[in-house]
Amino acid sequence: MGFISDSLREALALILAGDREVFTAVLTSLDVAVWSVIFASIGGVPVGIAVALGKFPMMGAIRVLLNSLMAMPTVVVGLVVYGFLSRMGPFGSLGLLFTPQAIIIGETVLAMPVVANYTVAAIQGADERILPTALTLGASRFQSLCQLTREVRFGVVAAIIAGFGRVIAEVGVAMMLGGNIRFFTRTMTTAIALETSKGEFAFGLALGVILMSVSLAVNIFLTLAQESHSA
């Protein structure tokens, strides 16, 4: 227990001192996670709405695929995207590999099925009369879909937050596509893995405390938003 308590004290000292390496990793993590979730939401929410409301063939297979993609290992995503961005890949000339942009691409692919699946659940849980009522009152199809999305907005927010949770805590994509470059692509999770393997447990613990704090803050925000809506 002495080792744990000493490491925790040292970790808190690093946080309170504003250690540059700690907070650079934090800011990099937040930057790539936020952009990844934005892009994943732009693609995932419309896909979720289409899957929830669509009656086209192979619907069952599409839902099975979405569910499978939710559990896709992060290293597999990293491997596939690495192939596209590497020097020999189709997009190698863009020079994106081992940059924050590469991590954002990989984490967008990782988060999109999560956002889409949670959106499907939110839409399917909505009142079935919303769309027909909106159409009867003269709304266009697009306006009706906007009204439906507004009615389930907290479910959609939960979908986006679930996507954020998926990417903020992952290691494989960030390590493979970012290269864990100090002060450039090193995220909280890759820094924790590296520093702990080097015996710098206190440094890793400092980042772990911040990572848990970020996750807790996001969940508190969602809970308060849902409670205010129900009130």
C-alpha positions as CSV (number, residue, x, y, z in Angstrom):
1,M,0.0,0.0,0.0
2,G,2.9,2.4,0.6
3,F,3.9,2.1,-3.1
4,I,0.4,3.0,-4.2
5,S,0.0,5.9,-1.8
6,D,3.4,7.3,-2.6
7,S,2.7,7.1,-6.3
8,L,-0.7,8.7,-5.9
9,R,0.9,11.7,-4.0
10,E,3.5,12.0,-6.8
11,A,0.8,11.8,-9.4
12,L,-1.2,14.6,-7.7
13,A,1.9,16.7,-7.5
14,L,2.5,16.3,-11.2
15,I,-1.1,17.4,-11.9
16,L,-1.1,20.4,-9.6
17,A,2.3,21.5,-10.9
18,G,0.9,21.6,-14.5
19,D,3.5,19.2,-15.8
20,R,3.9,19.9,-19.5
21,E,4.2,16.3,-20.7
22,V,1.1,15.3,-18.7
23,F,-1.1,18.2,-20.0
24,T,0.2,17.9,-23.6
25,A,-1.0,14.3,-23.6
26,V,-4.4,15.4,-22.1
27,L,-4.9,18.1,-24.7
28,T,-3.9,15.8,-27.5
29,S,-6.4,13.1,-26.3
30,L,-9.2,15.6,-26.0
31,D,-8.5,17.2,-29.4
32,V,-8.5,13.9,-31.3
33,A,-11.5,12.5,-29.4
34,V,-13.7,15.6,-29.9
35,W,-12.9,15.8,-33.6
36,S,-13.4,12.0,-34.0
37,V,-16.8,12.2,-32.3
38,I,-17.9,15.2,-34.4
39,F,-17.1,13.3,-37.6
40,A,-18.6,10.1,-36.3
41,S,-21.8,11.9,-35.4
42,I,-22.1,13.5,-38.8
43,G,-22.0,10.1,-40.4
44,G,-23.4,7.9,-37.6
45,V,-26.6,9.7,-36.6
46,P,-28.0,9.8,-40.2
47,V,-27.1,6.1,-40.6
48,G,-28.8,5.2,-37.4
49,I,-32.0,7.1,-38.4
50,A,-31.9,5.4,-41.8
51,V,-31.5,1.9,-40.3
52,A,-34.2,2.5,-37.6
53,L,-36.8,3.7,-40.1
54,G,-35.7,2.0,-43.3
55,K,-37.6,-0.9,-44.8
56,F,-35.1,-1.8,-47.5
57,P,-33.8,-5.4,-48.2
58,M,-31.1,-7.0,-46.0
59,M,-32.1,-4.8,-43.0
60,G,-31.4,-7.7,-40.6
61,A,-28.0,-8.2,-42.1
62,I,-27.2,-4.5,-41.8
63,R,-28.1,-4.4,-38.1
64,V,-26.0,-7.5,-37.5
65,L,-23.1,-5.8,-39.2
66,L,-23.6,-2.6,-37.1
67,N,-23.6,-4.7,-33.9
68,S,-20.5,-6.5,-35.0
69,L,-18.7,-3.3,-35.9
70,M,-19.4,-2.0,-32.3
71,A,-17.1,-4.8,-31.0
72,M,-14.5,-4.4,-33.6
73,P,-11.0,-4.6,-32.0
74,T,-9.2,-1.2,-32.0
75,V,-6.0,-2.8,-33.3
76,V,-7.8,-4.1,-36.4
77,V,-9.2,-0.7,-37.1
78,G,-5.6,0.7,-36.7
79,L,-4.2,-2.0,-39.0
80,V,-6.7,-1.3,-41.8
81,V,-6.4,2.5,-41.6
82,Y,-2.6,2.1,-41.4
83,G,-2.7,0.1,-44.7
84,F,-4.6,3.0,-46.4
85,L,-2.3,5.7,-45.0
86,S,1.1,4.0,-45.2
87,R,3.6,5.0,-47.9
88,M,2.5,2.1,-50.1
89,G,-1.2,2.6,-49.5
90,P,-3.6,4.6,-51.7
91,F,-3.5,7.7,-49.5
92,G,0.2,7.5,-48.6
93,S,1.1,10.6,-50.6
94,L,-1.0,12.7,-48.2
95,G,1.6,12.1,-45.4
96,L,-1.0,11.6,-42.7
97,L,0.5,8.6,-41.0
98,F,1.9,9.4,-37.5
99,T,-0.1,12.6,-37.2
100,P,-3.1,13.6,-35.1
101,Q,-5.2,13.6,-38.3
102,A,-4.4,9.9,-38.7
103,I,-5.7,9.2,-35.2
104,I,-8.8,11.2,-35.9
105,I,-9.5,9.1,-39.0
106,G,-9.1,5.8,-37.2
107,E,-11.1,6.9,-34.2
108,T,-13.9,8.2,-36.4
109,V,-14.1,4.7,-38.0
110,L,-14.1,3.2,-34.5
111,A,-16.9,5.5,-33.0
112,M,-19.3,5.7,-36.0
113,P,-20.9,2.2,-35.4
114,V,-21.3,3.0,-31.7
115,V,-23.1,6.3,-32.5
116,A,-25.2,4.7,-35.2
117,N,-26.3,1.8,-33.0
118,Y,-27.3,4.0,-30.1
119,T,-29.2,6.2,-32.5
120,V,-31.1,3.2,-33.8
121,A,-32.1,2.3,-30.2
122,A,-33.2,5.9,-29.5
123,I,-35.3,6.1,-32.7
124,Q,-36.9,2.7,-32.1
125,G,-37.8,3.7,-28.6
126,A,-39.7,6.9,-29.7
127,D,-43.4,7.2,-30.1
128,E,-44.5,5.7,-33.4
129,R,-47.0,8.6,-34.0
130,I,-44.4,11.4,-34.2
131,L,-43.6,11.0,-37.9
132,P,-47.2,10.4,-39.1
133,T,-48.5,13.3,-37.0
134,A,-45.8,15.7,-38.4
135,L,-46.6,14.6,-42.0
136,T,-50.3,15.1,-41.4
137,L,-49.7,18.6,-40.1
138,G,-48.0,19.5,-43.4
139,A,-44.3,19.0,-42.5
140,S,-42.0,17.7,-45.2
141,R,-40.2,14.4,-44.9
142,F,-37.0,16.2,-43.8
143,Q,-38.9,18.4,-41.3
144,S,-40.6,15.3,-39.9
145,L,-37.2,13.6,-39.4
146,C,-35.9,16.7,-37.7
147,Q,-38.8,16.7,-35.3
148,L,-38.3,13.0,-34.6
149,T,-34.6,13.6,-33.9
150,R,-35.5,16.5,-31.6
151,E,-37.9,14.3,-29.6
152,V,-35.1,11.7,-29.0
153,R,-32.3,14.3,-28.7
154,F,-31.2,13.0,-25.3
155,G,-30.9,9.5,-26.8
156,V,-28.8,10.9,-29.6
157,V,-26.7,12.8,-27.1
158,A,-26.2,9.5,-25.2
159,A,-25.1,8.0,-28.5
160,I,-22.5,10.7,-29.1
161,I,-21.2,10.4,-25.5
162,A,-20.9,6.6,-25.9
163,G,-18.8,7.3,-29.0
164,F,-16.7,9.7,-27.1
165,G,-16.2,7.1,-24.4
166,R,-15.2,4.6,-27.0
167,V,-12.4,6.7,-28.4
168,I,-11.1,8.6,-25.4
169,A,-10.0,5.4,-23.7
170,E,-8.7,3.4,-26.6
171,V,-5.0,2.6,-27.2
172,G,-4.6,0.5,-30.4
173,V,-5.6,3.1,-33.0
174,A,-3.7,6.0,-31.3
175,M,-0.6,3.8,-31.0
176,M,-0.6,2.4,-34.5
177,L,-1.6,5.5,-36.4
178,G,-0.1,8.2,-34.2
179,G,3.2,6.5,-33.3
180,N,3.1,7.8,-29.7
181,I,5.4,10.8,-30.6
182,R,6.1,13.0,-27.6
183,F,4.4,16.4,-27.6
184,F,2.8,15.6,-30.9
185,T,0.7,12.4,-31.1
186,R,1.1,11.0,-27.6
187,T,-2.3,10.6,-25.9
188,M,-3.3,9.8,-22.3
189,T,-3.7,6.1,-23.0
190,T,-0.5,5.6,-25.0
191,A,1.4,7.6,-22.5
192,I,0.0,5.5,-19.7
193,A,1.0,2.3,-21.5
194,L,4.5,3.6,-22.3
195,E,5.4,5.2,-19.0
196,T,4.1,2.3,-16.9
197,S,6.2,-0.1,-18.9
198,K,9.2,2.1,-18.2
199,G,8.5,2.0,-14.5
200,E,7.1,5.5,-14.3
201,F,4.0,4.4,-12.4
202,A,3.3,7.8,-10.9
203,F,3.3,9.5,-14.3
204,G,0.8,6.9,-15.6
205,L,-1.3,7.2,-12.5
206,A,-1.5,11.0,-13.0
207,L,-2.9,10.5,-16.5
208,G,-5.2,7.8,-15.3
209,V,-6.7,10.2,-12.7
210,I,-7.3,12.8,-15.4
211,L,-8.8,10.2,-17.8
212,M,-11.2,9.0,-15.1
213,S,-12.1,12.6,-14.2
214,V,-12.9,13.4,-17.9
215,S,-15.1,10.3,-18.1
216,L,-16.9,11.1,-14.9
217,A,-17.5,14.7,-16.0
218,V,-19.0,13.5,-19.3
219,N,-21.3,11.1,-17.5
220,I,-22.4,13.7,-14.9
221,F,-23.3,16.1,-17.8
222,L,-25.4,13.4,-19.5
223,T,-27.2,12.5,-16.2
224,L,-28.0,16.2,-15.4
225,A,-29.2,16.8,-18.9
226,Q,-31.5,13.8,-18.8
227,E,-32.8,14.8,-15.3
228,S,-33.6,18.4,-16.4
229,H,-35.4,17.0,-19.5
230,S,-37.6,14.6,-17.4
231,A,-38.3,17.4,-14.9
